[in-house]
Amino acid sequence: MQRATKLGAVALAATLALAGAAAPNAAADLSSVRYTAGVVVNQGDVVEVGITKCQVGYVDAASKTAYVARHCFTQSPGEVLYKNSQAVGYSTRAGLIDARFKNDDVMAVRLYEDVIAGQNVFSGGAVVDYGTLESDMKVCANSVKQRKVVCGHIQGAGDGVIKVESDDTLIQGDSGGPAWLVDDSGNPLSFVGVISQTSTTETPQGKPWYEWKLTSVTAKSCRASTEVPSYTRTQPESCGIHDDAPGLLAPTTATRPPGLPWTQRAANEFEVLSAKIKAGEPLSRQQEDMVLGLSLSIVIGIAGLGLYAAYLLGEPMIARFVDGLKR
């Protein structure tokens, strides 16, 4: 995941230097988003952390806690989660900064007192007993980016992770979304975990095959986040239950702060990135992708300006040439 990060870091630093930090200051002058009463957070909702978009995987109404992918977060505990620019909750621990993560990719988000914990519209409220998972069980997941439900079969599980193989892929932006067990008729049985990663493999016949990694909201890993889980086909092992698993937390009494427009959140995010780059600190996977996206935008923007300048300079010459032909 170190792709073009150094180039992107240079581009970002140069952009911020040229801007003279004017963008963050201008963004800070923007008013906060108008308060909307009765905001509901449901399973599968698109939510935002900074300028990163993810999905809600599971909602525990009793504790008013939502579960999403931990790699969507990049800062210390307390990082705010937004829905439509409305603040809806905050993270309970630090984001998953190391881009090499292999497990422990679930974040419990405490919903503010005046936010409504909605429904688990895909999986239903039941959560699977992790130790009962077996290979070949059918699992479906919500691909919000493709606007469809995709399905596959469990190949193994261990350390709180579930490995699924499918002929359908999940893509960036689906992170944190729900995955659930289904019966032979496709009816939901119980929630399995949040969407974490997807990779492409090749079958012996040369057919592309996709491998999903899901993370349990209950089972705790026995390994460091960068270590590969120990997968088994039946009775997967873990190191107990997460302290913030569904049903274990009491609802928070914190009221939500004002929402922030995308422009201000983007300015805040770039300030964090700039500080990290200047200090030589490692970036999370999401931050690397953000830098890469910014770098590409800068390159495309410069190329576009160059073409436009060429057009402006060349138009009079072309006009004179055409006039000459007419004489």
DRENDO-1510 file (C-alpha; in Angstrom, 1 decimal, always signed):
<recs>
REC; n; res; u; v; w
REC; 1; MET; +0.0; +0.0; +0.0 .
REC; 2; GLN; +3.0; +2.3; -0.3 .
REC; 3; ARG; +2.0; +3.0; -3.9 .
REC; 4; ALA; +3.0; +6.5; -5.0 .
REC; 5; THR; +2.9; +7.7; -1.4 .
REC; 6; LYS; +6.2; +9.5; -1.6 .
REC; 7; LEU; +5.2; +11.3; -4.8 .
REC; 8; GLY; +1.8; +12.1; -3.3 .
REC; 9; ALA; +3.4; +13.4; -0.1 .
REC; 10; VAL; +5.6; +15.8; -2.1 .
REC; 11; ALA; +2.6; +16.9; -4.1 .
REC; 12; LEU; +0.5; +17.5; -1.0 .
REC; 13; ALA; +3.2; +19.4; +0.8 .
REC; 14; ALA; +3.8; +21.6; -2.2 .
REC; 15; THR; +0.1; +22.2; -2.7 .
REC; 16; LEU; -0.3; +23.2; +0.9 .
REC; 17; ALA; +2.8; +25.4; +0.8 .
REC; 18; LEU; +1.6; +27.2; -2.3 .
REC; 19; ALA; -1.8; +27.7; -0.7 .
REC; 20; GLY; -0.2; +29.2; +2.3 .
REC; 21; ALA; -2.8; +27.3; +4.4 .
REC; 22; ALA; -5.4; +29.6; +3.0 .
REC; 23; ALA; -7.8; +26.8; +2.3 .
REC; 24; PRO; -8.0; +25.6; +5.9 .
REC; 25; ASN; -8.5; +29.1; +7.1 .
REC; 26; ALA; -11.2; +29.8; +4.6 .
REC; 27; ALA; -12.9; +26.6; +5.5 .
REC; 28; ALA; -12.8; +27.4; +9.2 .
REC; 29; ASP; -14.9; +30.5; +8.4 .
REC; 30; LEU; -17.7; +28.4; +7.1 .
REC; 31; SER; -20.7; +28.0; +9.3 .
REC; 32; SER; -21.5; +24.5; +10.7 .
REC; 33; VAL; -24.1; +22.4; +9.1 .
REC; 34; ARG; -27.7; +23.1; +10.2 .
REC; 35; TYR; -28.8; +20.8; +13.0 .
REC; 36; THR; -31.3; +18.2; +11.9 .
REC; 37; ALA; -33.3; +16.5; +14.7 .
REC; 38; GLY; -34.1; +12.8; +14.7 .
REC; 39; VAL; -31.1; +11.6; +12.7 .
REC; 40; VAL; -31.3; +7.8; +12.4 .
REC; 41; VAL; -28.4; +5.4; +11.8 .
REC; 42; ASN; -29.3; +2.2; +10.1 .
REC; 43; GLN; -27.2; -0.8; +9.0 .
REC; 44; GLY; -25.8; -0.2; +5.5 .
REC; 45; ASP; -25.9; +3.6; +5.8 .
REC; 46; VAL; -23.1; +5.5; +4.1 .
REC; 47; VAL; -21.1; +7.4; +6.8 .
REC; 48; GLU; -18.1; +9.7; +6.7 .
REC; 49; VAL; -14.9; +9.9; +8.7 .
REC; 50; GLY; -13.2; +13.1; +7.6 .
REC; 51; ILE; -13.6; +12.8; +3.9 .
REC; 52; THR; -13.5; +9.0; +3.8 .
REC; 53; LYS; -16.8; +7.2; +3.1 .
REC; 54; CYS; -17.6; +3.8; +4.7 .
REC; 55; GLN; -20.7; +1.8; +5.6 .
REC; 56; VAL; -22.4; +1.0; +8.9 .
REC; 57; GLY; -22.1; -2.8; +9.5 .
REC; 58; TYR; -24.3; -3.4; +12.5 .
REC; 59; VAL; -26.3; -1.3; +15.0 .
REC; 60; ASP; -26.8; -2.4; +18.6 .
REC; 61; ALA; -29.9; -0.5; +19.7 .
REC; 62; ALA; -29.6; -1.5; +23.4 .
REC; 63; SER; -26.2; +0.2; +23.8 .
REC; 64; LYS; -26.6; +2.8; +21.0 .
REC; 65; THR; -23.5; +1.6; +19.3 .
REC; 66; ALA; -22.7; +1.3; +15.6 .
REC; 67; TYR; -20.0; -1.0; +14.2 .
REC; 68; VAL; -17.9; -0.1; +11.2 .
REC; 69; ALA; -14.4; -0.9; +9.8 .
REC; 70; ARG; -11.6; +0.4; +12.0 .
REC; 71; HIS; -9.4; +1.2; +9.0 .
REC; 72; CYS; -11.9; +4.0; +8.1 .
REC; 73; PHE; -10.5; +5.9; +11.1 .
REC; 74; THR; -7.1; +7.5; +11.2 .
REC; 75; GLN; -6.9; +9.4; +14.5 .
REC; 76; SER; -7.1; +8.9; +18.3 .
REC; 77; PRO; -10.3; +7.8; +20.1 .
REC; 78; GLY; -13.0; +10.4; +19.9 .
REC; 79; GLU; -12.8; +10.8; +16.1 .
REC; 80; VAL; -16.3; +11.9; +14.9 .
REC; 81; LEU; -18.4; +9.9; +12.5 .
REC; 82; TYR; -20.8; +11.8; +10.2 .
REC; 83; LYS; -23.9; +11.0; +8.2 .
REC; 84; ASN; -24.9; +13.6; +5.6 .
REC; 85; SER; -22.5; +16.0; +7.4 .
REC; 86; GLN; -24.4; +15.5; +10.7 .
REC; 87; ALA; -22.2; +14.3; +13.6 .
REC; 88; VAL; -23.7; +10.9; +14.8 .
REC; 89; GLY; -21.1; +9.3; +17.0 .
REC; 90; TYR; -17.4; +9.0; +18.0 .
REC; 91; SER; -14.8; +6.2; +17.9 .
REC; 92; THR; -13.9; +4.3; +21.0 .
REC; 93; ARG; -10.2; +3.6; +20.2 .
REC; 94; ALA; -7.5; +4.7; +17.8 .
REC; 95; GLY; -7.9; +4.1; +14.1 .
REC; 96; LEU; -6.0; +1.2; +12.4 .
REC; 97; ILE; -3.0; +3.2; +11.3 .
REC; 98; ASP; -0.7; +0.4; +10.0 .
REC; 99; ALA; -1.6; -0.2; +6.3 .
REC; 100; ARG; -0.5; -3.8; +6.6 .
REC; 101; PHE; -3.4; -4.9; +8.9 .
REC; 102; LYS; -4.7; -8.4; +8.6 .
REC; 103; ASN; -7.2; -8.5; +11.5 .
REC; 104; ASP; -8.7; -6.4; +14.3 .
REC; 105; ASP; -10.5; -4.3; +11.8 .
REC; 106; VAL; -13.7; -3.4; +13.7 .
REC; 107; MET; -14.6; -0.1; +15.4 .
REC; 108; ALA; -17.3; +0.4; +18.0 .
REC; 109; VAL; -18.8; +3.9; +17.5 .
REC; 110; ARG; -20.8; +5.4; +20.4 .
REC; 111; LEU; -23.9; +7.1; +19.0 .
REC; 112; TYR; -24.8; +10.4; +20.6 .
REC; 113; GLU; -27.7; +10.6; +23.0 .
REC; 114; ASP; -29.9; +12.5; +20.5 .
REC; 115; VAL; -29.1; +10.1; +17.6 .
REC; 116; ILE; -31.6; +7.2; +16.9 .
REC; 117; ALA; -30.1; +3.7; +16.7 .
REC; 118; GLY; -32.0; +2.3; +13.7 .
REC; 119; GLN; -32.6; -1.1; +12.2 .
REC; 120; ASN; -30.3; -3.9; +10.9 .
REC; 121; VAL; -32.2; -4.0; +7.6 .
REC; 122; PHE; -30.0; -6.7; +5.9 .
REC; 123; SER; -29.1; -9.2; +8.6 .
REC; 124; GLY; -31.6; -8.8; +11.3 .
REC; 125; GLY; -30.6; -8.3; +14.9 .
REC; 126; ALA; -29.1; -11.7; +15.7 .
REC; 127; VAL; -25.3; -12.0; +15.8 .
REC; 128; VAL; -23.7; -15.3; +15.0 .
REC; 129; ASP; -21.8; -17.3; +17.6 .
REC; 130; TYR; -18.3; -17.0; +16.1 .
REC; 131; GLY; -17.2; -20.5; +17.3 .
REC; 132; THR; -20.0; -22.1; +15.3 .
REC; 133; LEU; -18.9; -20.9; +11.9 .
REC; 134; GLU; -17.9; -23.6; +9.4 .
REC; 135; SER; -16.6; -23.7; +5.8 .
REC; 136; ASP; -19.1; -23.7; +3.0 .
REC; 137; MET; -21.7; -21.7; +5.0 .
REC; 138; LYS; -23.3; -19.1; +2.6 .
REC; 139; VAL; -22.6; -15.5; +3.4 .
REC; 140; CYS; -24.0; -12.4; +1.7 .
REC; 141; ALA; -22.8; -8.8; +1.9 .
REC; 142; ASN; -24.0; -5.3; +1.0 .
REC; 143; SER; -22.0; -3.6; -1.8 .
REC; 144; VAL; -23.3; -0.1; -1.4 .
REC; 145; LYS; -21.0; +1.1; -4.2 .
REC; 146; GLN; -22.4; -1.5; -6.7 .
REC; 147; ARG; -25.9; -1.1; -5.3 .
REC; 148; LYS; -26.4; -4.8; -4.9 .
REC; 149; VAL; -26.1; -7.7; -2.5 .
REC; 150; VAL; -23.3; -10.2; -3.3 .
REC; 151; CYS; -22.8; -13.7; -1.9 .
REC; 152; GLY; -20.1; -16.3; -1.4 .
REC; 153; HIS; -19.1; -19.2; +0.9 .
REC; 154; ILE; -16.9; -19.3; +4.0 .
REC; 155; GLN; -13.5; -20.9; +3.4 .
REC; 156; GLY; -12.2; -20.6; +7.0 .
REC; 157; ALA; -12.1; -18.4; +10.1 .
REC; 158; GLY; -9.8; -17.5; +12.9 .
REC; 159; ASP; -8.7; -14.7; +15.2 .
REC; 160; GLY; -11.9; -12.8; +14.7 .
REC; 161; VAL; -11.6; -12.9; +10.9 .
REC; 162; ILE; -13.8; -14.7; +8.4 .
REC; 163; LYS; -12.4; -15.6; +4.9 .
REC; 164; VAL; -15.0; -15.8; +2.2 .
REC; 165; GLU; -14.6; -16.8; -1.5 .
REC; 166; SER; -17.0; -15.5; -4.2 .
REC; 167; ASP; -17.3; -14.8; -7.9 .
REC; 168; ASP; -18.4; -11.3; -7.0 .
REC; 169; THR; -16.2; -8.6; -5.7 .
REC; 170; LEU; -16.5; -5.9; -3.0 .
REC; 171; ILE; -15.0; -2.5; -3.8 .
REC; 172; GLN; -13.5; +0.5; -2.0 .
REC; 173; GLY; -16.3; +2.3; -0.3 .
REC; 174; ASP; -18.0; -0.9; +0.8 .
REC; 175; SER; -15.7; -1.1; +3.9 .
REC; 176; GLY; -17.5; -1.5; +7.2 .
REC; 177; GLY; -20.7; -2.8; +5.6 .
REC; 178; PRO; -22.7; -5.8; +6.8 .
REC; 179; ALA; -22.2; -9.4; +6.0 .
REC; 180; TRP; -24.6; -12.1; +7.2 .
REC; 181; LEU; -25.4; -15.8; +7.0 .
REC; 182; VAL; -28.3; -16.9; +4.8 .
REC; 183; ASP; -30.3; -20.1; +4.5 .
REC; 184; ASP; -30.8; -22.2; +1.3 .
REC; 185; SER; -33.6; -19.8; +0.3 .
REC; 186; GLY; -31.5; -16.7; +0.8 .
REC; 187; ASN; -33.2; -15.6; +3.9 .
REC; 188; PRO; -31.0; -13.8; +6.5 .
REC; 189; LEU; -30.0; -15.9; +9.6 .
REC; 190; SER; -27.6; -13.8; +11.6 .
REC; 191; PHE; -25.0; -11.0; +11.3 .
REC; 192; VAL; -21.4; -12.3; +10.7 .
REC; 193; GLY; -19.1; -9.3; +10.6 .
REC; 194; VAL; -18.1; -6.0; +8.9 .
REC; 195; ILE; -16.5; -5.9; +5.5 .
REC; 196; SER; -12.7; -5.4; +5.8 .
REC; 197; GLN; -10.7; -6.3; +2.7 .
REC; 198; THR; -11.0; -7.8; -0.8 .
REC; 199; SER; -8.4; -9.4; -3.0 .
REC; 200; THR; -8.4; -11.2; -6.3 .
REC; 201; THR; -7.1; -14.8; -6.8 .
REC; 202; GLU; -6.9; -17.0; -9.8 .
REC; 203; THR; -8.4; -20.5; -10.0 .
REC; 204; PRO; -6.6; -23.4; -11.8 .
REC; 205; GLN; -8.9; -22.8; -14.7 .
REC; 206; GLY; -7.8; -19.1; -14.9 .
REC; 207; LYS; -11.1; -17.7; -13.7 .
REC; 208; PRO; -10.9; -14.7; -11.5 .
REC; 209; TRP; -12.1; -15.4; -7.9 .
REC; 210; TYR; -12.5; -12.9; -5.1 .
REC; 211; GLU; -11.5; -13.4; -1.5 .
REC; 212; TRP; -13.3; -11.2; +1.1 .
REC; 213; LYS; -12.1; -10.7; +4.7 .
REC; 214; LEU; -14.8; -10.0; +7.3 .
REC; 215; THR; -14.2; -9.0; +10.9 .
REC; 216; SER; -16.3; -10.2; +13.8 .
REC; 217; VAL; -17.8; -7.6; +16.1 .
REC; 218; THR; -17.5; -10.1; +19.0 .
REC; 219; ALA; -14.5; -12.3; +18.7 .
REC; 220; LYS; -11.1; -10.9; +19.7 .
REC; 221; SER; -7.9; -11.7; +17.8 .
REC; 222; CYS; -5.0; -13.5; +19.5 .
REC; 223; ARG; -2.5; -11.9; +17.1 .
REC; 224; ALA; -1.1; -8.5; +16.3 .
REC; 225; SER; -3.1; -6.6; +13.7 .
REC; 226; THR; -0.4; -7.2; +11.1 .
REC; 227; GLU; -0.2; -11.0; +11.6 .
REC; 228; VAL; -2.2; -13.4; +9.4 .
REC; 229; PRO; -5.0; -15.1; +11.3 .
REC; 230; SER; -4.8; -18.8; +11.9 .
REC; 231; TYR; -7.8; -20.1; +9.8 .
REC; 232; THR; -9.6; -23.3; +10.5 .
REC; 233; ARG; -12.5; -24.8; +8.6 .
REC; 234; THR; -14.6; -25.5; +11.7 .
REC; 235; GLN; -14.8; -24.2; +15.2 .
REC; 236; PRO; -12.6; -21.1; +14.7 .
REC; 237; GLU; -10.6; -19.9; +17.8 .
REC; 238; SER; -10.3; -16.4; +19.2 .
REC; 239; CYS; -9.1; -14.7; +22.4 .
REC; 240; GLY; -12.4; -14.1; +24.0 .
REC; 241; ILE; -15.0; -11.4; +23.5 .
REC; 242; HIS; -14.4; -7.7; +22.7 .
REC; 243; ASP; -15.1; -5.4; +25.6 .
REC; 244; ASP; -17.2; -3.3; +23.3 .
REC; 245; ALA; -19.1; -6.1; +21.7 .
REC; 246; PRO; -22.9; -5.7; +21.2 .
REC; 247; GLY; -24.8; -5.6; +24.5 .
REC; 248; LEU; -21.8; -4.9; +26.7 .
REC; 249; LEU; -21.8; -1.1; +26.7 .
REC; 250; ALA; -24.2; +1.4; +28.3 .
REC; 251; PRO; -25.6; +4.1; +26.1 .
REC; 252; THR; -23.6; +7.4; +26.2 .
REC; 253; THR; -25.2; +10.6; +27.5 .
REC; 254; ALA; -23.0; +12.8; +25.2 .
REC; 255; THR; -25.0; +15.1; +22.9 .
REC; 256; ARG; -23.8; +15.6; +19.4 .
REC; 257; PRO; -21.7; +18.6; +18.3 .
REC; 258; PRO; -22.6; +20.7; +15.3 .
REC; 259; GLY; -22.1; +19.1; +12.0 .
REC; 260; LEU; -19.3; +20.1; +9.6 .
REC; 261; PRO; -19.5; +20.7; +5.9 .
REC; 262; TRP; -17.4; +18.5; +3.6 .
REC; 263; THR; -15.1; +21.4; +2.8 .
REC; 264; GLN; -14.1; +22.0; +6.4 .
REC; 265; ARG; -13.6; +18.4; +7.1 .
REC; 266; ALA; -11.4; +18.2; +4.0 .
REC; 267; ALA; -9.4; +21.1; +5.2 .
REC; 268; ASN; -9.0; +19.5; +8.6 .
REC; 269; GLU; -7.9; +16.3; +7.0 .
REC; 270; PHE; -5.3; +18.0; +4.9 .
REC; 271; GLU; -3.9; +19.7; +8.0 .
REC; 272; VAL; -3.5; +16.3; +9.7 .
REC; 273; LEU; -1.9; +14.9; +6.5 .
REC; 274; SER; +0.5; +17.8; +6.2 .
REC; 275; ALA; +1.6; +17.6; +9.8 .
REC; 276; LYS; +2.2; +13.8; +9.5 .
REC; 277; ILE; +4.2; +14.2; +6.3 .
REC; 278; LYS; +6.4; +17.0; +7.7 .
REC; 279; ALA; +7.0; +14.9; +10.8 .
REC; 280; GLY; +7.8; +11.8; +8.7 .
REC; 281; GLU; +5.1; +9.8; +10.4 .
REC; 282; PRO; +3.5; +6.8; +8.7 .
REC; 283; LEU; +0.2; +7.2; +7.0 .
REC; 284; SER; -2.8; +4.9; +7.3 .
REC; 285; ARG; -4.1; +3.1; +4.2 .
REC; 286; GLN; -7.0; +5.5; +3.8 .
REC; 287; GLN; -4.5; +8.5; +4.1 .
REC; 288; GLU; -2.2; +6.9; +1.5 .
REC; 289; ASP; -5.2; +6.6; -0.9 .
REC; 290; MET; -6.2; +10.2; -0.1 .
REC; 291; VAL; -2.7; +11.4; -1.0 .
REC; 292; LEU; -2.7; +9.3; -4.2 .
REC; 293; GLY; -6.0; +10.8; -5.2 .
REC; 294; LEU; -4.8; +14.3; -4.5 .
REC; 295; SER; -1.7; +13.7; -6.5 .
REC; 296; LEU; -3.7; +12.4; -9.5 .
REC; 297; SER; -6.0; +15.4; -9.2 .
REC; 298; ILE; -3.0; +17.8; -9.2 .
REC; 299; VAL; -1.5; +16.1; -12.3 .
REC; 300; ILE; -4.9; +16.1; -14.1 .
REC; 301; GLY; -5.5; +19.7; -13.2 .
REC; 302; ILE; -2.1; +20.8; -14.4 .
REC; 303; ALA; -2.5; +18.9; -17.6 .
REC; 304; GLY; -5.9; +20.5; -18.1 .
REC; 305; LEU; -4.6; +24.0; -17.5 .
REC; 306; GLY; -1.8; +23.3; -19.9 .
REC; 307; LEU; -4.2; +22.3; -22.6 .
REC; 308; TYR; -6.4; +25.3; -22.0 .
REC; 309; ALA; -3.4; +27.6; -22.1 .
REC; 310; ALA; -2.3; +26.0; -25.4 .
REC; 311; TYR; -5.8; +26.6; -26.8 .
REC; 312; LEU; -5.8; +30.3; -25.7 .
REC; 313; LEU; -2.4; +30.9; -27.2 .
REC; 314; GLY; -3.1; +28.9; -30.4 .
REC; 315; GLU; -6.5; +30.2; -31.2 .
REC; 316; PRO; -5.3; +33.6; -32.6 .
REC; 317; MET; -2.7; +31.9; -34.7 .
REC; 318; ILE; -5.2; +29.5; -36.1 .
REC; 319; ALA; -7.6; +32.4; -36.8 .
REC; 320; ARG; -4.9; +34.3; -38.7 .
REC; 321; PHE; -4.0; +31.2; -40.7 .
REC; 322; VAL; -7.7; +30.6; -41.7 .
REC; 323; ASP; -8.0; +34.3; -42.6 .
REC; 324; GLY; -5.0; +34.0; -44.8 .
REC; 325; LEU; -6.5; +31.0; -46.7 .
REC; 326; LYS; -9.6; +33.0; -47.3 .
REC; 327; ARG; -7.7; +35.9; -49.1 .
</recs>
